[in-house]
Amino acid sequence: MARKVSTSRRVAMSAVAWLVALLIFFPILWMFLTSFKTEADAYAVPPKFLFFHWTTENYVEVQSRVDYVLHAINSIVLAVGANIFGLILAIPAAWSMAFSPTKRTKDLLMWMLSTKMMPGAGVFMAIYFIYLRAHLLDSRWGIGFLLMMVNLPIIVWMLYTYFKEIPVDILEAARMDGASLRNEIIYVLTPMAVPGIASTMLLSVILSWNEAFWTLNLANVNAAPLTNMIASFSSPEGDFWALLSAASVLAIAPILIIGWFSQKQLVRGLTFGAVK
C-alpha cells in the first residue's frame, strides 16, 4: 500500500510539474508560431494555432529594418563584460563576508539586497544626468558598468551562499602552507566553487541580456542591445504582433540556446551545497 501511495504521489507531482512547465513554455511557443504568421492571422479571432499560412516574411522584414548583428554584438559585449567585472568585484567581497564576517555583515547583505527592491525609475533622473555629464550615454562602457552594478547584489549574495558551504579548514590549511590571500582566492577557493560561480555567471548573463529599462533609456544606437531592437518595432501606428514576435524570437534565441546547453551546469550550481 505504501508503495502504491508513493507511486501515485510521484505521478501526481510529475503531472503538476509538466503542467507548470507547459504553462511557462506556452507563451514562448505562441510567440514562435506568431512570428511565422501574417498580420491578419496574428489578429485572427478565434486564434489560429497551427493551421495558418506559414511565412518567413517577418524575419526578412526585421533583417531589412535593423542591424541585427550590431544589436547582438552589443548584447554579448554588455552581458559578458558586466558579468566578468561583476565577478572580479563580487568574489573578494563574498569571500570577506563568508570567511571574515563582522557584526554588520548580515546587515550589509540585507542592505545590498534591498537595493534590488528600489524601482529604477526612482533614480533614473540622477543617473541620466551623471551619464550625460560624463559622456557615457549610448556607450558600451557606461551601459556595461550600470548593468554590472544592477546585478552586483545578486552576484554577491549567490557567491556568499556558495562560499559558506566550503569548509574553512581547507582555507586554513592553505594559509598554514604559506598561501597568500590572492593565492587562496584564486587557487583554492575559486576552483572549489566552480559550480556555484558558473551558475552565478549564467544567471548574471541572463539578467543582463534581458535588461530593458536602462538600455532603452540610456542607449540609442552605438550600445543598443537586442532589447532595443524589439522596442523599435513598436510604433505609434500600432503594434504589429507578427513582426514583434519575429524580432522577439531573434532576440531571445541566443540566450535560450545558451540556457538549454548549460542547464545541467546551472542546476548543479543552484543546488551546490544543498546536500552534505
N, C-alpha and C positions, 0 to 999 in steps of 0.2 A: 504493500500500500504506500509506504514511504517513497519507494522508487517511482511509483506511478504519479504521486503528487509532485515529486521533484521533476519528473519528465514533463508533466503538463505545465508546471511553472516555468520551466525553461522555454517551452514552446510559446507560452503566452508572452514572456519577456522578449523573445526573438521577434514575435509578431509586432509588438509595440515598437521595438527598435526599428524594424523595417518600415512601419507606418510613419514614424518620426523622420526617418531618412528620406522617404518619398516626399513628405510634406516640405522638407528643406530643399530637396533637389528639384521639385516641380517648377518653381519659378525660373530656375536656370534652363530647364528643358523647354519651358514655354518661350523664353526669350530666344533660345536657339532656333526653335521652329518658326517664330515670328520673323526672324531675320531672313528667312527664305520665302516669305510671303510678299505679295504685292500690298500696297497700302490699303486697297479695297478689302482684301482678305483679312488684313490685320484688324480692320474695324468691323468685320462681319459679325452679325448677331443672328443666331447663336454662333459662338466662336467655332472656327474650323480647326480641328486638331491635326489630322494627318491628310485629309482629303482636300487639298487645295493646289493651286498652280505653283509649283516649286520654281524659284528663280534665284539667280545669284546677282541680279542687278543691283541690289542694295550694297553688296560688298564692293562691286565695281564703282558705285557712286561714292562710297566712303573713301576709297583709294584715290579717286579723282579730285575730291574736295579738300582733303587734308594730307599732310605729310606723315603717314603712319609711322614710318621708320624713325623720324626725328622724335615723335612723341614716345615711341617705345624705348629709344635710347635714353631719353630723359628719365623715363620711369625706372629703367635699370640703374642708371647712374645715381639717381636720387635715393632709391631704395637700398642699393648695396652700399653706397657711400655713407648714408646715415647710419646704417647697421654697423659698419666697420668702426667708425669713430665712436658710435654709442658703446660698443663692446670695449673699446680701449679705455673709456671712462668708467664703464659700469663694473668691469671685472675687479679692479683695485678697490672700488667703493664697496662692492658686495663682499669682497674678502675682508675688508676692515670691519664691516658690520657683523659678519658671521663669526670671525675668529678673534676680534678685538673689540667686543661690544662695550658700550658705556651705558650709563643710566638713561641717556637720552636717545639711544639707538632706535628703540621701538617708536618713540615719538617722531624721530626723523623719518623713519619709514612710513609712518602714517601721514606725515605732512607731505612727503613726496607723492604718495598715492592720492591724497586729497586734491592735488593739482590737476589730476585727470578728471575730477568732478566739476571743474570750472568750465563753463562753455567758452569756446574760442572767441565768440563774439564779444565777450566781456573785456578782452584785452586786445581786440583786433586793431582798434584805432592807435593804441600806443605802439604796437609792433609795426604797424604800417608806416607811421611817421619815422620810427627808428630806421626802418629799412629804406625809406625814402631819403633820409639824410645820409645814410651810409652807402647809398647807391647799390643796394642789394636786391631791389625789386627785379623780378624776372631773371634772377641769377641762380645758377645751379648751386653755387656755394651757399647763397643765402637760404634757398629753399631746403637744401640738404641739411644745413645746420638747424633750421627750425624743426624739420621732421625728426632729427636726432633728439632734440630737446623735448619734443612732444612725447616720444616713445621711451625716453630715458627712465622715467619712474617705473614703467612696466619691466624694462630690461633689468634694472637693479633688483626689483622685487623677485623676479624669477630666478636670477642668478643667486641671490641671497638664500632662497629656499633650497636650491640645489647644493650650494656650498655647505649649508647647515647639516646635510646628510653625510658629508665626508668626515671620517674620524680625525679628530685633532691630533691624535697620537702620530699619525703619518707625517703631518707637517712638523711636529715637534722633533721627530726623528731626523727629518731633513735639516732642521736648524742645528741639531747636535752634530750632524756631519759637516757643518760649516756652510750650508746653503745660505746665500744672501736672500733678502726679501724679493728681489727681482727674480732670482732663480727659483725660489719657492713658488712664486705665482706662475711663472712660465713653464717650468719643467716638472713640477709636482702637482700643483692644484689644477691647472688647465687641462692636462691630459686625463686626469681622473674625472673631470666634469664635462668631458666632451659631449655625452648625450644631452645634458642639460643646456650646454652652450649652443649646440646645434639646433635644438628645438626653440631656444630663445632667438637665435638668428632667423629661423624660418618665420616665427611669429612677427618679429620686428620687420622683416621684409614685406610680409603680407599687410601689416598695418600701414607701412609707408606707401606701398603700392596703391592701397585703397583710399588714401587720404585725399579728400576733395576740398574741404573748406579752405585750407591755407593755400593750396595750389591754385584754386580758382581765383582767389583774391590777390595773390602776390605774384603769380606767374602769368605771362601772356603768350609769348612766342618762344623765346630762346630756352626757357626752362619749363615749358608747359608739358606735363606728362600726359598719359593716356586718359586720365580723368577729365582733363580739359578738353580732350578730343571729343569725348562723349557729350559734354555740355555744349560744344559748338554746334551740335545738330538740333538743339532746341531753339526755335525761332519764334518771333512774335506772331507769325502766321499760324502757329500751332505746332504740336508735336507729331512728327511722322514716325509712328511706332516701329514700322518695319526697318526704317533707316537707323533709328536709335538702337534697335535691337542688334543690328549688324555691327554698329560701332561698339556697342557694349560687349558683344562676343569677342571682337578683336582685342578689346582692352583687357578682358579677364582671362582670355585663353592662355597667355604665358604663365600667369600665376596659378591657374588651375592645373596646368601640366606639371609645374614645379611641385605643387602640393600633392598631386597624385603620385609622383615618383618618390616623394620624400615622406609619405605618410607613415611608413614604418619607423623612420628616424624620429619623426615628430611625436608619434605615440610613445615611443621608447623614452624620449626626453621628458615628455609631460608626466610620465609615470615613474621617472627616475627617483629612486629613494622611497617609493611607496611601499615596497615590501622589503623588509630587512631579513 
